[in-house]
Amino acid sequence: MGTLKKPFGHALLILLGLTLSGLVCATPVTMDFDDFAVVPHKERVADYYNGGCSQSRFGYGSGTCGGPDYGVTWSDAIAGFSNRVVSYLPSSPNILTLSRRNLAIMNVAAGFGDSLSFYYFAITHDLRHRTGSISVYSGSDGTGNLLATEVLTPSNCSGRYVFRKCWNVFDIDFAGTAHSVVFNQFRRAFVGFDNVSLNVGPANVAVPEPPVLGMFGLALLLIALLMHQRRPNILRGPPVA
């Protein structure tokens, strides 16, 4: 079988590039909060998962630097050692807890789609058994459309080994692309998180937009013209010497 002629091969490359330009691949990431250097002290996660640095617990000065660049920033989120649950952590040695405001926000610059999952425990002394909630928003800092919200179920902490059964698996699905998550802890409750996982990037595989589809059709037309120009004209006969 003969090789493709250069013009035709170039046209195929153009067509392939235009087709792939309409596809978006999300990147799965997991934040386990275990790489902070100052243990057992606690640090604000801050820009650590944005390729930057964490901060001291009280927000003065930098903590641990050189985190992975996931494009994820945290506000009022504290990572650190907890001796009450350390023996049974999904990953050791740290967990994520909330600041004194009982509220933390995770911002994802590129957005994320489809689902959010993590491990958590939730203990409460509230008579109504309220622990906390998770809310997913289309905009940053808890703005835009509310895509999903769910209350955290109190953990099953009964039995001899109190914290062995405390870790629950949380997974929330939603439609659209989210850019922030609000982690809320109610009064008289203690909530911790670990192994927060999401797919950074728009939800699913994007469908080519109308301009891309137009370019796709133009590439097809270009291929047809190139093939037509290279087709021999049998009506003229062989060339005269």
Secondary structure, DSSP 4 states (H G I P E B T S, - for coil): -PPPPHHHHHHHHHHHHHHHTT----EEEEE-----SS-SS-EE-TTTTBTSEEEETTS-SEEEE---B-SEEEESEEEEE-TTTGGG-SSSSEEEEE-TTSEEEEEEEEEEEEEEEEEEEEEE--TT---EEEEEESSGGG-S-EEEEEEPPPP---SSSTTTT--EEEEEEEEEEEEEEEEEE-TTEEEEEEEEEEEESSSS-PPPPHHHHHHHHHHHHHHHHHHHHHS--TTS-SPP-
